[in-house]
Amino acid sequence: MDEAHKTFMKRALDLARRGRGRTSPNPLVGAVIVKAGQVVGEGYHQKAGTPHAEIHALNAAGENAKGATLYTNLEPCCHWGRTPPCTEAVLQADIAQVYVAEVDPNPSVAGKGIRQLQEAGIRVHVGICAEEAAQLNEIHRRYIQTGRPFVILKTAMSLDGKIATASGESQWITSEASRQCGHEIRDTVDAILVGSGTVVRDDPALTTRLRNRDGQDATRIVLDSYGRTSTEARIFNPESRANVIIAVTPNAPMQNIDALEKVGAEVITVPEVHGKVSIKHLMEILGEREITSVLIEGGGEINASAVAAGVIDKVMCFVAPKLIGGRNAPGPIGGDGVPSLSDVPHLQRISITPIPDSDDFLIEGYL
């Protein structure tokens, strides 16, 4: 019977994944209702402000929900937010028992929904597929517990650790398949961050371009201490509705700010650190705006600043089996570097995944 419970919970997790990149600032949640060993209703949370997964599943089940079992990867909410509490709907449907993979990570909520169901006489079981459920909502967990975004540092390099040749050529080190994986990642985050140097050098659009379906463009953020980003840059492409935020220091000239605002950018002033935008302060500002995830796609200097500021949660490094060489060819982390090996940040929970249809591979780990 335990395997049956896992099967239904994994179905709930699969449903939850359908909302990836669309539910922020809410978590990813799927729900399955089972009666006499058969699925009678299922659903997932599709977008913040719309019905939660449990409501979709209950609506699909109708009268069959009475006496049935509910499987959901996250504890049902018990408070009013953008929508009514799900626990009330579960009680009204006369569900007999509930299986929950993960307790709500929100410190002000954790466990309250479960207790409400238990006090009403519903049997609640917690912990099936808990590890998988926690990883699925790693973005939401970080945001809800700290108030700042989950930050991913993504880079692409050669086997000998170069992100460009000594002459500055970088397009393309990795394969088309790896770049498509990069667009898949863009489709799941709230914001993409680069430095003004990347805008000048590569003039990226920072949009999401997927092969077989429409993608979602994330908010584009440029770190630009003095507001010197060209108003002709592709990030101001009118075909994308995604916001553009230029983060400047208090030293940015007002005429530069005015010019950027005229082409549609939102300019925010952030405290400086050594004359540059403080990434740590910027993340606090973004968190206040309910931006729950940020993908850093900058060059070596921005990457170094982010690592030094301690804001990186996850590293994703695409590696191509190429040897570029050159003592002046840049690597993914610039700056002054760490003086002592004892102080070097160390990745944990590392995974190495071959990229299909290419010779590249992806290294992932957490700081």
N, C-alpha and C positions, 0 to 999 in steps of 0.2 A: 504493500500500500504506500510505503514511503516513496517509491519510484513514481507512482501515480501523482502524488503531491508535487514532486519535483517537475514532472512533465507539465502539469497545469501552471506551476509558477514560472517555468521557463517560457511558457506561452505568454504569460502576463508580461514578462520581461521583453519578449520579442515585440509585443504590441507597443510597449512603452517606447521602444527605439524608433518607432514610426514618427514620434514627435520630436526627434532630435533636431535641435536648432530652432524650434518653433515655439517652445513653451516658456522661455525666459520671461520673467525671473522665477517662474515656477519649475518644479522638478519634472522629470520624465516618469510617467506613471501609466501602467497598464492594469487591466482588471479582467478576470475571467470568472464566470459563475457556472458552477457544475452541480448537476442533480442526477442521482442514480448513475454516476460515472460518465455522464454526457455533458458536453458544453451547451448551455442553454442561453448564454449571453456573454458578450465580451466587448471591450472598448478601450480607448486610450485617451489621455489628455492631449488635445490637439493644439491649443493656443491659450495663453493667459487670458482670463476673462470669460472663457467658454467653459461648458460643463467638464467636470473632472472625469477620470476614467471610470470610477465606480458608477457614476450617473449614467454614462453611456451603456455600461454593461447591464445595469438594472433595467433601463428602458428596453434594451434588447430582450431581456429575459421575461419581462412582464410578470404574469402570475406564476410562472415557473420559478421565480426567485424565492417563493415561500418554502422554507425548509431546506434551501440549497446551501452550498458552500461557496464563499467568495475567496478568490485568490488575488492578491494585489502586492506589487513589489514595494509599496510604501504605505505606512500606517495611514488609514483614512483620516482626513482632517476633521476637526471638531469645532472649528471656529469660523466666523464669518470673515471672508476676505473679499475678493472680487466676485465670489460665488458663495452660495449657502454651504453649511457644513455637510460633508458626505456621511458622517456617522448618523445623522438624523434620517437620511434616505435609506441607509442600510437597516436601521431599526424599523422603519415604516414598512419595508419590503419583507420583514419577518425572515431575514437570513438566519440560518441555524448556527453556522460557524464561519470563522474567518481565518485564513492563513495570510500572514504578513511576512514579507522577506526582511524588511528593514524598518526600524523605528524611525519616526520623523527626526532628522538631525537638528531641527530648529530647537534650541535650548528652551525656548518659552513654550513649546508645544509638546516636545518629546514624551510619548507615553500617554498623554491625556486622552487621545482618541481611542486607544486600546482599552484604557480603564473605563471609559464611558460605555463601550460595547460590553465589556465583562460585567459591569454593574447592572446592565440590562439583561443579563443572562445568556449572552452569546459567548460561545467558546472561541477563544482567540489563541492561535498558535504562531509564535514568532521565530524566525531564523532560517527558514528554508531558502537556500540560494542567497544567503545574506551577503557573502563576499561579492558575488556578481552584481547584486543590487546596489551595493555601496559604490562599486566602480562605475556603474552606469550613471549614477548621480553625483560623481565626484565634483563636477562644476557647481551644482547647487549646494552641496555640502560645504565647500569652501566659502561660497558667498554668504550663505545663511549663518554661518558660524563666525565669520570675521568681518562681514560687511564690505569686503573687497572682492574684485574679480579673481577667478581662477585664471592664471596666466600660463600660456603655453609658448615656449620658445621653439620655433621651427626654423631649421636651417637645412641647407643642402651643400654637400661638399664632396671633394674627391677622396680617394682612399688615403691620401697623404695629408688630408686636413686643409684643403684649399677651397675657398669659395669663389675665387677668380684667379686669372693668370696675373702675372706681374704687370701686364699692360692694362689690366682692368676688365678683360673679357670674361663674362660669367654666363652668358646665354648660349648653349645650355650645358651645364655640367651633368645634371641628372637627366633621366629619360623622360619622354612624354608620359609614360605610365606613372612615374613618380610625381610629375607635375599635376597630373589628374588627381592623384591622391591628395595633393596639396589643396586642390579646389574642393575636394570632399570635406577636408577639414574646415576650410573657410565657410562652408555651408552650415556648419554646426556651431559657430561662435557668434557672439554679439558684436565684436569689434576686431579690426586688424590694425596693428600699430607698426609704423615704420619711422625712420628718421628723415629729415629733409635731404640728407645726402643721397638716400635711395631714390627719392623723387627726382632729384637733379640728374643722377646717374642713369637710372633705368626708366624713369617716367612711367611707373606702373599704373594700371587702372584700378587695381585692388578689388576687382569684382570676382564673382563666382561663376565659373564657366564649366558646366558639367556636360558630359557626352550625351546622356540619354534622358535627361530631365532638366527642368528649370531649377536653377539654384537661387539661393537667397543671398543678396549682397549685405555684408556686414557694415557697420559704421566704420568709416576710414578715419584713422587718427594719425596725424603727423606731428612728431616732435620737432619744433622749429623755434629755437630760442629767440630769434629776432624777427620772425614772421617774414622770411625772405622767399617762401615758396612761390613759384611762378603761378600767376592766375591763369596761365595757359596749360597747366599740368592736366594730365588725363584723369586725375582723381576728381576733377570738376566736370566730368562727362555728364551731360544732361540726360543721357539715356538710363542712368542709374539713379534710383530714388534714395539710395543710402546717404545718410548724413556724412558730412566731412567736418572733422574737428581738427583745428590747428592749435596745438598747445604751445604757448609762448611763455617767456619769462617777463617779469615787470620791465625789462630793458627793451622790449620790442617797440619800435617807433610806431606812433599812432597812425601815420600814413600807410604803413604796411598792413596794419590791422584793418583799416578802413577798406583797403583794396581787396583783401581776402574776403571780408564780409560782403562786399558788393557782388562777388561771384558765387555767393551762397554758402561760404564756410562759416562755421561757428568758431569763433576764436575765444579760447579760455586762457586766462593768465594763471600760471602755476608757479609756486615758489621755486627759486633756483638753488642749485647745488654746484658750486664752482663754475658759475656762469651758464649752466645748462638747466633744462627743465628737470625738476625732481620727479623721477618716475614713481617713487614711493608716494609722494603727495598726489600725483596724477591718478594713481590707482584708487586712492581714497575718494577722490572727486568722482571718478567713474562709478565706483560702488554706490555712491549716493544717488546716482542717476539710474540705478538698477541695471547697469551693464555688468553682467555676471561672468563674462568670459572675454579674454583678450588674447589674440594670436599675434605674437611678435614675429615679424618677417623682416627685420632690419638687417643692417650690416654689422660688422664686427664691433663698432663703437657703441651702437645702441644695445647690442647684445651684452657687451661688457658692463654697461651702465645698469642694465636690468639685473644681471647676476650680482653685481656689487650692492645693489639696493635690496637684495633679498626678496624680490617679488615673484621669482619664477617658481611655479609649482611643478611643471612638467616640461621635459625636453623631448622633441621629436627631430631626429637627425636623419635625413635621407643621404645615403652614401653611394656614390658611383665608383665602380672598380677602375678608376683612372688615376694616373700619377702625373700631376701637373708640375710639381717642383717649383723652385724659385724662392730665394730667400726673401724677396720682396713681395711675393704673392700672399695676399691676405688670408687669414683663417677666420673661422666663425666667431671667435671671441677676441676682440682687440683690447684696447686700453693698456694699462701698465701691467696687468696680470697679477697673479698671486705670488708674493715673494717666497713663501714657504710651502712645501708640499703638505705639511701638516694642516694647513689652512684651506686646502683645495676642496671645493664643494664636491660631494660624491653622490652619484646617482644611485638610487635604490629601485627595487622591483623592476629590473631591466628586462626588456624583451627585444628580440631581434627577429624581424619578419622579412622574408624575401618579397619583393614587389613583383606581382604577376606580370608576365609579358615584358620583362626587362631583366637586366643583370644587377640592378640596384637592390639595396636592402634598407630597411628602416630600423633604427635603434631608438627605443623609447625608454624613458626612465623618469623617476620623480626626485625632486630635491626636497 
